[in-house]
Amino acid sequence: MPPGLDPAQRPDPFASTYQPVAAPAVAIINATVLTATGPRIDGGSVLIRDGKIAAVGRDIAIPEGTRVIDAAGRWVTPGIVDPHAHIGSGSSPGAANGEGGNETGATAGGIWIEHAIWPQDPMFERARAAGVTTLQILPGSSTLFNGRTVILKNVSSTSTQGMKFPGAPSGLKMACGENPTGGPGRPATRAGNMLGYRTTFIAAAEYAQKWADYHQRASGDPPKRDLMLETVGAALRGDIKVHIHCYRADEMVQMIDLSHEFGFHIAAFHHATEAFKIAPLLAREKIAVVTWAGDWSGYKMEAYDSIMENAAFVAKAGGVAAMHSDNVMLLQHLNHEAARAMTAGREAGLGTTPEEAIRWLTLNPAQIIGVADRTGSLEPGKMADVVLWSADPFSVYSTPDLVFIDGVLVSDRAAPSQSPASDFELGNVRRPISPARPAPEGLGSTP
């Protein structure tokens, strides 16, 4: 049988081609270090070797030949992980017919958003300069089932495959509430939304059973492939993660009941501005909350009742919270978003600390999207995705001085001309490269 007829023969037909390039050993010393796994380390050091975190602490041995960066007065954190971004698909600058994030129609859930990503989107470089090293790109939210997500290393590449995080799981993006309701081809009411979910899950379960029966008998004609039911079926089996755009507490409770009815697990509710109302329930269900600081409110009815302490209430209840961008401008200020949510939680008496808030930007989102075993914290053996900040990262005056991905320096605020530029921006006025500081070679692989 031709492989395209049986999904089991090529479960990832668009496999990652990313390979980190060789990078010299680097030691950042005399820094204030937030590891995302433990208490703050004052006067700490981080050793990067062979693209990995080699050591973290106050008194670490630095091998001969290591480049040493004295970070006195500065802070070091893991690279920021954005679990909900649209850059590359909703590209910048905007242009007519340039929107690639929202597919419409009855089979929209069959798309893979990676097929709409433009690697030359200049916002990738802006995000690197802001300390964002890993991103999950999601489809939009105009239908009930919106298709597959993709996780990217924020490196320069000529193809999406050259940015794909090796071995990272994909996800199913679903949407509830106002966005998929009303308009041509969409349910007219929230009750219609629920009917659409249930009907589709029933069809996906039947489709999955047909393929299971076919593989068991190993003869006869295979079922006709349906890419939407394939994705939804994978979510039912737990092969891909379920991410749901949902604002209101009552709708989140309904989606939890839906997950119990059909036996799937919700990885995270995204936006989730009313998560604070059901924080203990979300903690018990092990459903994460991907949100903003909370003052993104009032722009539509379902976003009206939001508070700045949302993430802090989720964390206080024992749940997992993470900051996200959903916006090309906010993507450059996620540390400020966490700072405002942290301050609101502290002022509300919830005891929110910088050690907790840094997890909202790094380890928690890495856990939510399924890559926390490799990135998201400063632990020996993990990818050396590291940010050196000019000051406390939760200060509005702080900026990333240096950003490393897999130990490779991908952004140097003091020498912006040495960073690779998107082909879209070639010809723009940039400072010349200093002969004394040659531009780094390849920051990512090409196919």
C-alpha positions as CSV (number, residue, x, y, z in Angstrom):
1,M,0.0,0.0,0.0
2,P,1.3,3.5,-0.8
3,P,2.4,5.1,2.6
4,G,0.1,8.1,2.1
5,L,-2.9,5.8,2.5
6,D,-2.0,4.5,5.9
7,P,-1.3,7.1,8.6
8,A,0.5,4.6,10.8
9,Q,3.2,4.2,8.2
10,R,4.3,7.9,8.4
11,P,3.0,9.4,11.7
12,D,5.1,12.5,11.1
13,P,5.4,13.1,7.4
14,F,6.9,16.6,7.9
15,A,9.6,15.7,10.4
16,S,12.0,18.1,12.0
17,T,15.3,18.7,10.3
18,Y,16.6,21.0,13.1
19,Q,20.2,20.3,14.2
20,P,21.9,22.6,16.7
21,V,25.2,23.9,15.5
22,A,28.4,23.6,17.4
23,A,28.9,26.3,20.0
24,P,31.9,27.2,22.3
25,A,31.7,26.7,26.0
26,V,30.5,29.7,28.0
27,A,30.4,30.5,31.7
28,I,28.2,33.3,33.0
29,I,29.4,34.2,36.5
30,N,28.5,36.5,39.4
31,A,24.9,36.6,38.3
32,T,21.6,36.4,40.1
33,V,20.2,33.2,38.8
34,L,16.5,32.1,38.6
35,T,16.6,28.4,37.7
36,A,12.8,27.9,37.6
37,T,13.3,24.8,39.8
38,G,14.5,26.2,43.1
39,P,15.4,29.3,45.1
40,R,17.2,32.3,43.7
41,I,21.0,31.9,43.6
42,D,22.8,35.2,44.4
43,G,26.4,35.3,43.0
44,G,25.7,32.3,40.9
45,S,27.2,30.9,37.7
46,V,25.8,28.9,34.7
47,L,28.2,26.8,32.6
48,I,27.2,26.0,29.1
49,R,29.0,23.3,27.2
50,D,28.2,21.3,24.1
51,G,24.9,23.1,23.8
52,K,23.7,21.9,27.2
53,I,23.6,23.2,30.7
54,A,26.6,21.7,32.3
55,A,26.5,23.2,35.8
56,V,24.6,25.7,37.9
57,G,25.6,27.1,41.3
58,R,27.8,29.4,43.3
59,D,31.1,27.5,43.1
60,I,31.4,25.6,39.9
61,A,34.5,24.5,38.1
62,I,35.1,26.4,34.8
63,P,37.1,24.4,32.3
64,E,40.1,26.0,30.6
65,G,39.3,27.7,27.3
66,T,35.7,28.6,28.4
67,R,34.5,32.1,27.5
68,V,33.7,33.8,30.8
69,I,31.0,36.5,31.0
70,D,31.0,38.5,34.2
71,A,27.4,39.3,34.8
72,A,27.8,41.3,38.0
73,G,24.5,43.1,38.7
74,R,22.7,41.1,36.0
75,W,20.3,38.2,36.1
76,V,20.1,34.8,34.3
77,T,17.0,32.8,33.6
78,P,15.9,30.0,31.3
79,G,14.7,31.1,27.8
80,I,11.1,32.1,27.7
81,V,8.7,29.5,26.3
82,D,5.5,31.0,24.7
83,P,2.8,28.3,24.7
84,H,0.4,30.3,22.6
85,A,1.7,32.4,19.7
86,H,0.6,33.1,16.1
87,I,3.7,34.6,14.6
88,G,4.7,33.1,11.3
89,S,1.1,32.2,10.5
90,G,-0.4,35.5,11.2
91,S,2.7,37.2,9.8
92,S,4.0,40.7,10.2
93,P,3.8,43.1,8.6
94,G,0.2,42.4,7.8
95,A,-0.9,42.3,4.1
96,A,-4.0,41.5,2.1
97,N,-4.5,37.7,2.1
98,G,-1.6,37.4,4.5
99,E,-3.6,35.8,7.4
100,G,-2.8,32.1,7.7
101,G,-4.0,31.2,11.1
102,N,-7.8,30.7,10.6
103,E,-9.1,28.0,8.4
104,T,-12.9,27.8,8.0
105,G,-15.4,25.1,6.9
106,A,-16.5,21.8,8.2
107,T,-13.0,20.1,8.0
108,A,-10.9,23.0,9.4
109,G,-9.7,20.7,12.2
110,G,-7.7,18.8,9.6
111,I,-5.1,21.5,9.0
112,W,-1.6,21.5,10.4
113,I,-0.7,25.1,11.2
114,E,3.0,24.4,10.3
115,H,1.9,24.4,6.7
116,A,1.0,28.1,7.0
117,I,4.2,29.3,8.8
118,W,6.5,31.8,7.0
119,P,9.9,31.3,8.6
120,Q,11.0,34.7,7.3
121,D,8.5,36.5,9.5
122,P,10.6,39.3,11.1
123,M,8.7,38.8,14.4
124,F,10.8,35.7,15.1
125,E,13.9,37.9,15.4
126,R,12.0,40.4,17.6
127,A,10.9,37.5,19.8
128,R,14.5,36.2,20.1
129,A,15.7,39.6,21.1
130,A,13.0,39.5,23.8
131,G,14.3,36.2,25.2
132,V,11.7,33.9,23.7
133,T,13.5,30.7,22.7
134,T,10.7,28.2,22.2
135,L,7.1,28.8,20.8
136,Q,4.0,26.8,20.3
137,I,2.2,28.1,17.2
138,L,-1.5,27.5,17.2
139,P,-4.2,27.9,14.6
140,G,-6.9,30.5,15.2
141,S,-10.2,30.0,17.0
142,S,-12.8,30.5,14.3
143,T,-14.2,27.0,14.4
144,L,-14.8,24.3,17.0
145,F,-11.8,22.2,15.9
146,N,-9.1,24.3,14.4
147,G,-6.3,21.9,13.6
148,R,-2.8,20.9,14.8
149,T,-0.3,23.0,16.7
150,V,3.4,23.0,16.2
151,I,6.3,23.7,18.5
152,L,9.3,25.6,17.2
153,K,12.8,26.4,18.3
154,N,13.1,30.1,17.7
155,V,16.1,29.8,15.3
156,S,16.7,31.2,11.8
157,S,15.9,28.7,9.1
158,T,14.7,28.7,5.5
159,S,12.0,26.1,6.3
160,T,9.5,25.3,9.0
161,Q,11.0,21.8,9.3
162,G,14.3,23.5,10.2
163,M,12.7,25.2,13.2
164,K,10.5,22.3,14.5
165,F,11.4,21.2,18.0
166,P,12.7,17.6,17.5
167,G,10.3,15.1,19.0
168,A,7.9,17.6,20.4
169,P,4.3,16.6,20.5
170,S,1.7,18.4,18.4
171,G,-1.6,19.4,19.8
172,L,-5.3,19.9,18.8
173,K,-6.6,23.4,19.0
174,M,-10.2,23.6,20.0
175,A,-12.3,26.7,20.7
176,C,-15.4,27.4,22.7
177,G,-17.5,30.5,23.4
178,E,-17.9,33.5,21.1
179,N,-15.3,32.9,18.4
180,P,-16.7,29.8,16.8
181,T,-20.3,30.8,17.3
182,G,-22.3,32.6,14.7
183,G,-21.5,33.4,11.1
184,P,-21.7,31.3,7.9
185,G,-21.1,27.6,8.5
186,R,-20.8,27.9,12.3
187,P,-23.2,27.0,15.1
188,A,-25.6,29.8,16.0
189,T,-25.5,29.1,19.8
190,R,-23.3,27.7,22.5
191,A,-25.6,24.7,22.6
192,G,-24.9,24.3,18.9
193,N,-21.1,24.4,19.8
194,M,-21.6,21.5,22.2
195,L,-23.6,19.5,19.7
196,G,-20.7,20.0,17.2
197,Y,-18.1,18.8,19.7
198,R,-20.1,15.7,20.7
199,T,-21.0,14.8,17.1
200,T,-17.4,15.1,16.0
201,F,-16.0,13.0,18.8
202,I,-18.4,10.3,18.1
203,A,-17.4,10.3,14.4
204,A,-13.7,10.3,15.4
205,A,-14.1,7.4,17.7
206,E,-15.8,5.4,15.0
207,Y,-13.1,6.4,12.4
208,A,-10.4,5.3,14.8
209,Q,-12.1,1.9,15.4
210,K,-12.3,1.3,11.6
211,W,-8.5,1.8,11.3
212,A,-7.9,-0.4,14.4
213,D,-10.0,-3.2,12.8
214,Y,-8.2,-2.8,9.5
215,H,-4.8,-3.1,11.2
216,Q,-5.9,-6.1,13.2
217,R,-7.1,-8.1,10.2
218,A,-4.2,-6.9,8.0
219,S,-6.1,-7.5,4.8
220,G,-8.7,-5.8,2.6
221,D,-9.0,-2.2,1.6
222,P,-8.1,0.5,4.2
223,P,-10.7,3.0,5.3
224,K,-10.7,6.3,3.4
225,R,-8.5,8.8,5.2
226,D,-10.1,11.8,6.9
227,L,-7.5,14.2,8.2
228,M,-9.8,16.0,10.6
229,L,-11.0,12.8,12.2
230,E,-7.4,11.6,12.3
231,T,-6.4,14.6,14.4
232,V,-9.4,14.4,16.7
233,G,-9.0,10.6,17.1
234,A,-5.3,11.2,18.0
235,A,-6.5,13.5,20.8
236,L,-9.0,10.9,22.0
237,R,-6.1,8.4,22.2
238,G,-3.9,10.8,24.1
239,D,-1.3,10.9,21.2
240,I,-1.6,14.7,20.9
241,K,-2.4,17.3,23.5
242,V,-5.7,19.1,23.7
243,H,-5.5,22.9,24.0
244,I,-8.9,24.8,24.3
245,H,-9.5,28.5,23.7
246,C,-12.0,29.2,26.5
247,Y,-12.7,32.3,28.6
248,R,-15.7,31.6,30.9
249,A,-15.7,29.4,34.0
250,D,-19.1,27.8,33.2
251,E,-17.9,26.8,29.8
252,M,-14.6,25.4,31.1
253,V,-16.7,23.2,33.4
254,Q,-18.8,22.0,30.5
255,M,-15.6,21.2,28.5
256,I,-14.3,19.2,31.5
257,D,-17.6,17.2,31.5
258,L,-17.2,16.7,27.7
259,S,-13.7,15.3,28.3
260,H,-15.1,12.9,30.8
261,E,-17.8,11.8,28.4
262,F,-15.3,10.9,25.7
263,G,-12.3,10.0,27.8
264,F,-9.7,12.6,26.7
265,H,-7.6,14.9,28.8
266,I,-7.4,18.7,28.4
267,A,-3.8,19.9,28.6
268,A,-4.7,23.5,29.0
269,F,-7.4,26.1,28.8
270,H,-6.0,29.1,26.9
271,H,-6.9,32.7,27.8
272,A,-9.1,31.3,30.6
273,T,-9.8,34.7,32.2
274,E,-12.2,33.2,34.7
275,A,-10.0,30.4,35.7
276,F,-9.7,31.9,39.2
277,K,-13.4,31.0,39.8
278,I,-12.7,27.3,39.4
279,A,-9.0,27.1,40.3
280,P,-9.3,24.1,42.7
281,L,-11.3,22.1,40.1
282,L,-8.6,22.8,37.4
283,A,-5.9,21.7,39.9
284,R,-7.7,18.4,40.6
285,E,-8.2,17.8,36.9
286,K,-4.6,18.6,36.2
287,I,-5.6,21.1,33.6
288,A,-3.2,24.0,33.1
289,V,-4.1,27.7,32.5
290,V,-2.4,29.7,29.8
291,T,-3.3,33.3,30.3
292,W,-2.4,37.0,30.4
293,A,-1.8,39.3,33.4
294,G,-5.6,39.9,33.5
295,D,-6.2,43.4,32.4
296,W,-7.0,42.2,28.9
297,S,-10.7,42.6,29.6
298,G,-13.8,44.1,28.2
299,Y,-13.0,43.7,24.5
300,K,-15.8,41.2,24.2
301,M,-18.4,39.9,26.6
302,E,-16.8,36.7,27.6
303,A,-13.6,38.5,28.5
304,Y,-15.4,41.0,30.8
305,D,-14.9,39.3,34.1
306,S,-11.1,39.0,34.4
307,I,-8.7,39.9,37.2
308,M,-5.0,40.6,37.5
309,E,-4.6,37.8,40.1
310,N,-5.8,35.1,37.8
311,A,-2.5,33.2,37.5
312,A,-1.7,33.6,41.1
313,F,-5.1,32.1,42.2
314,V,-4.4,29.1,39.9
315,A,-1.0,28.6,41.4
316,K,-2.2,29.0,45.0
317,A,-4.8,26.3,44.4
318,G,-2.0,23.9,43.3
319,G,-2.5,24.3,39.6
320,V,-0.2,25.1,36.7
321,A,-0.3,28.6,35.2
322,A,1.7,30.1,32.3
323,M,1.8,33.5,30.5
324,H,1.2,33.6,26.8
325,S,1.3,36.2,24.1
326,D,-1.4,35.6,21.4
327,N,-0.2,38.9,20.1
328,V,3.0,39.9,18.2
329,M,3.6,43.0,20.4
330,L,2.9,41.3,23.7
331,L,5.3,38.5,22.6
332,Q,8.1,41.0,23.2
333,H,7.0,41.8,26.8
334,L,6.1,38.5,28.4
335,N,8.4,39.2,31.3
336,H,6.4,42.3,32.0
337,E,3.2,40.4,31.8
338,A,4.4,37.9,34.4
339,A,5.7,40.8,36.6
340,R,2.2,42.5,36.7
341,A,0.5,39.2,37.5
342,M,3.0,38.4,40.2
343,T,2.6,41.9,41.8
344,A,-1.2,41.6,41.7
345,G,-0.9,38.2,43.4
346,R,1.4,39.5,46.1
347,E,-0.8,42.5,46.8
348,A,-3.8,40.2,47.1
349,G,-2.0,38.3,49.8
350,L,-1.4,35.2,47.7
351,G,2.4,35.1,48.4
352,T,3.5,35.1,44.8
353,T,7.3,35.2,44.5
354,P,9.7,35.8,41.6
355,E,10.7,32.1,41.8
356,E,7.1,31.2,41.1
357,A,6.6,33.9,38.4
358,I,9.6,32.8,36.4
359,R,8.0,29.3,36.1
360,W,5.0,31.0,34.4
361,L,7.4,32.0,31.6
362,T,9.7,29.0,31.4
363,L,9.2,25.6,33.1
364,N,5.3,25.6,33.3
365,P,4.7,26.4,29.6
366,A,7.4,23.9,28.7
367,Q,5.5,21.3,30.7
368,I,2.2,22.3,29.2
369,I,3.4,21.8,25.6
370,G,5.4,18.7,26.4
371,V,9.1,19.7,26.3
372,A,9.9,20.2,29.9
373,D,12.3,17.2,29.9
374,R,14.5,19.2,27.5
375,T,14.0,22.9,28.2
376,G,12.4,25.4,30.5
377,S,14.8,25.3,33.4
378,L,18.5,25.7,34.2
379,E,19.3,22.1,35.1
380,P,22.3,20.1,34.0
381,G,21.6,18.1,30.8
382,K,18.9,20.4,29.5
383,M,19.2,22.4,26.3
384,A,21.2,25.6,27.0
385,D,18.3,28.0,26.2
386,V,19.4,30.8,28.4
387,V,18.8,34.6,28.8
388,L,21.2,37.1,30.4
389,W,19.1,40.1,31.5
390,S,20.5,43.6,32.1
391,A,18.7,43.6,35.5
392,D,15.8,42.0,37.4
393,P,13.7,40.5,34.5
394,F,10.5,41.6,36.3
395,S,11.6,45.2,36.1
396,V,10.2,47.3,33.3
397,Y,13.7,48.7,32.8
398,S,15.3,45.3,32.2
399,T,16.1,44.0,28.7
400,P,17.8,40.7,27.5
401,D,21.5,41.4,26.9
402,L,22.3,37.9,25.5
403,V,20.1,35.1,24.4
404,F,21.4,31.6,23.8
405,I,19.5,28.7,22.1
406,D,21.2,25.3,22.5
407,G,24.3,27.2,23.6
408,V,24.5,29.3,20.4
409,L,24.4,33.1,20.9
410,V,21.3,34.1,18.8
411,S,20.8,37.7,20.1
412,D,23.3,40.2,21.4
413,R,21.7,43.5,22.3
414,A,25.1,45.3,22.1
415,A,25.7,44.1,18.6
416,P,22.4,43.7,16.8
417,S,24.0,43.7,13.4
418,Q,25.6,40.4,14.2
419,S,22.3,38.6,14.5
420,P,20.8,37.1,11.3
421,A,18.1,39.1,9.7
422,S,15.0,37.8,8.0
423,D,15.3,37.9,4.2
424,F,12.3,40.2,4.4
425,E,14.5,42.8,6.1
426,L,17.5,42.6,3.9
427,G,18.3,46.1,2.6
428,N,17.2,47.8,5.8
429,V,19.9,50.0,7.4
430,R,21.9,47.9,9.9
431,R,25.1,48.6,11.7
432,P,28.1,47.1,10.0
433,I,29.7,44.0,11.5
434,S,32.8,44.7,13.4
435,P,35.9,42.9,12.1
436,A,36.8,42.3,15.7
437,R,33.5,40.5,16.4
438,P,32.6,38.3,13.4
439,A,29.0,37.3,12.9
440,P,28.1,33.9,14.4
441,E,27.8,31.2,11.9
442,G,24.5,29.4,11.3
443,L,22.0,29.7,14.1
444,G,19.9,26.8,13.0
445,S,19.8,24.1,10.4
446,T,18.3,24.2,6.9
447,P,16.9,21.1,5.2
